[in-house]
Amino acid sequence: MELADRFVQAAEAVKAARALIVTAGAGMGVDSGLPDFRGDEGFWNAYPPYRRLGLSFVDAANPAHFERDPAFGWGFYGHRTNLYRQTVPHAGFALLRRWAERFGLDTFVVTSNVDGQFQKAGFAEEQILEVHGSIHHLQCTGPCSMEIWDNTEKIDIDLETMRSRHVPRCVHCGETARPNILMFGDYSWVSNRSRGQQMRFDLFLDQHRDAPLAVIEMGAGTAIPTIRSLSEQIGARRGATVVRINTREPHIGGGHIGLPCGAMEGLRGIEGCLQER
């Protein structure tokens, strides 16, 4: 089937829906200029110092750094904090909000991204589930308590060594603070915030259990299949249609729709069909 025909099908799914679920992985941010960490080469292209050190994304995203060498741990996460603060969400975010308003769709976002781009694009905090946490919130490395607080730190990074000149501290015990993000091999993540978001999402699903749903999935790969699996789980509901927008891995069965393109191209293609009708 031609891509144009798939755009038509996706537009029909949006128009027929009573509720919209947006699911997003790392590929959602590429059109905003955020780096693609897919594979070691993608990570090293974004962070050349780690190539010299022989460290992969998994190595860099290890909570042990905050205990053993906090300045090094904050080198990676401090740089990402600054990057995400500076990033402007691409126009696709606004298209999704426009569809929700135009068709009166109750909306919820589920993302594995920790960048806070959906909030920055105007989506309501209470309608977002960040399954891996958020870089814009901090917790104690210990942790000494289950408290999570806003990340208002100013973090200066030496880009040659990828070490931070400033190490944030816990507001309670004074030990090293870390981002409230689920990292690799992480047993210290304080999940309270994400768990509260999950409860709100479960309620959303229950409230719309008999309604036609449109699931718009963007940039969710198979390497860490959390988002893809969730989309397919929701897609198994009667009346639910999944639109999977993915440049490399658009395949999906069960009568759902795969769009082999990036997030912006896919959303604009659907928008073009919605405007024609």
N, C-alpha and C positions, 0 to 999 in steps of 0.2 A: 504494500500500500504506500502511495506517495505521502511525503511529509505533510503536504497541504491538506490531504484528506484526513490525516490524523489530527491536525489542528482543528478541523471542523468537528470531529468526534469529541475532542476535548472541550470545545466550546459548548457543545450540546450537553455534556456532562455537567458543566458549571451552571448552565441555565436550568437544568432539571433538578439541581440540588436544593435542599432546604438548609444545609449546613456545609461549611467549608473547613477542611482540615489541611493545614499546610505542614508538610514534613520536609525537613531540610538537613542535608549533610554539608561537608566541607566545600563541595563544588558550588554551593549557593553564593559564596563570597568571591569567586574568581572574577566575576564581572564587575565587582567593586574594586578590583585591583589587589585583592588579598592573595597570598602565595598558595600554590597547590603543593601540599606535602606528599603527594602520591609517590611512593617509592623513595629510596634513598637519594636518587638524583634530583627529584623534585624538591626534597627538603634541603639538600646541599646547595642547590641553585639559589634558594631563598636565604640560606645561612651558610655562606662559604667557610667561616671559621670552624664549623663543626666537621666539614670535610677534612680539614687539616688535622683535626683531633680524632678523626675516625669514628665520630659519634653519629648514630642514626636518630631519627625523630623519637623512636622508642627510648633510646638512651637519654636523650635530652629531657624528655617528658617523664622523668623519674622522680618521685617524691623524696628519694634518699638524698638528693642534692641539697635539699633545704636543711637537712640535719648535718650532713658532712661538710658542705661547702656552700652556705647560703648565698654568697655573692655570685657563685656560678649558677645556682638554681634560679636566682632572680635575674641573671643575665638574659636567659631565654624568655622567661615569663614577663620580665619587665619590658623587654623589647616588644613582645606581643601586646602587652597592655598599651604601650604608647602607639603602636600601629593601629590597633582597633579603635582607640580614642580618635585618631586622625581620619579614619576611613569614613567615607560618605556612602551610605547604602545605595546600590544601583536602582534604576527606575523600576525594575521588576517588583520591588517591595511595594511601591506605590500602586502598581497595577493590581496586586492581590488585594490591597485595602479597597481599591476602587470597585472591584468585583463584589466584595462583601457588602459595600454600601449600595451599589446599583441593584443587586438582586436580593437584598435583605437577608444575607447569609450570616447566621451566627458562626463565629470563627474561632478556631484554636490553632496555635502553632506548636509543633513539637520539633525540636532541633537538637542535634548532637554538637552544634557549634557553641563555643564558649565566648563568642565575640560581642554579644549584646547588640547585634545589628538590627534585629527585629524591634527591640525597644527603641533604638535610635530612629527607626523608620516610622514610628508612631503606633505600633501595635501595643495594646494594653498589657501591662505587666501581668494582670490576673488571667490573661488568655495565652500564656506562653509556658511551655514545659521545656526546660533546659536539662536534658537527661544526664549530661556530664558536668553540670555546674556552670559557673560563670567567672571569667577572669576579673570582672568588675566587683567581685566580692572576695573577702579574705576570711581566713580562719587561723587558729593557732596550729603550728606544726605538730605539737604534741599528740592530740590537742589537750589543752588544760581545761577546756569547756566546750560545749556544743554551740557556742555563739558564733554567728556569722555577721560580718559588718562590711560596709561599703569600702571599696578600694579607692581612696582619695590620694594615694601616695604619688609623689613625683619621683620617678625612677630614672636615674641617669646611667646610661650604659656605655661602657668602653667597647666599641664595635670591633676592635682588633682582638680582644681577648674574650668577648661576650661575657664580661663580668659586670655586675652592678656596683656602682659607687655608693649605693644606699640600700640597706636591707630593712624592709618593713618589720615592725615588731608587734607582737600580740598586745592588744590593748589591756589585757588583764595581768599576764605574768611577765611580760617583757621579753619572752623568748622569740625566736624567729616566727614571723607570720608567713603564710603561703596562700596562693590563690585557692579559692573554694572550687577546685576542679578535680574531677576524678581522673587521676593519672594512671600510668601503667604500673601494675603491681602495688596498688595503693590500698593500704589498710587503715589510713588515718583520715580519709575524706569524711567531712561532716555533711551528711546527706539531707539534713533537716529541710533546707530550702527547696531542693529538688523534690523531696518527698511530698511537701505541701503542694507543689505545682502538679505532681502526679495525681494527688487526690482530687484537685480541681478538674484535671483532664478526665479522670475516671467518671466524675459527676457529669461532665459535658457529654461523654459517650453514652451514659445512661439516659440523659435527658433526650438524646437524639437517636435512641436505639431503633426506632421504627421509621426514621426519616431518611430520604434519599441523601446520600453523602457524596461530595466530591473531595477526593484526596489528591492534592497537588504535591507531588514529591519532586525535589530538585537536588541534584548533586550528591546523592547518597550512594556510595559505592559498596562493593562486596567485601572489601578488606576488613572493615568493621561494620557488620551488617545490621546494626541496631535499628537504624531508621528504615531500611528496606523491609526488614522483617515486620516492623510495626505497620507500615503501609499495607503490606500484604495481609496481615492479620485483620486490619480494619476492612480491607477490600473483600474479605470473605463474608462480610455481612450482606444481607439481602438489600439491594438498592444502592450499594456503594460502588463507586467507580474510581479507580486509581489512575492518575495521569503521571507516569514516571518520565521525568525530564532528565536525561543523562547522556552526556556526549559519548562515553565509552561503553556503558553498560545499561542500555535502555530496555533490555528484554524483560517482559512480564507476560504471564499467561492469564487464563481465567477470564477472558473477555475484557481485560483492562487495556490501557493505551500506553504505548512506549514511544517517546519522542527522542530521536537520536540527535540532540543538540544541547547547547548550554542553556542555563536558566533564563537569561535575558531573551535569547532568540525564541525559546519555547513560549515564554509568557507573552511576548509581543505577537507571536504567531496566533496564539489563542485569542488575544485581544482583537486582532484584525478580523477574525471570524465573528466575534461578538458584536463588533461595530457594524458588520454587514447585515445583521439580523435584528 
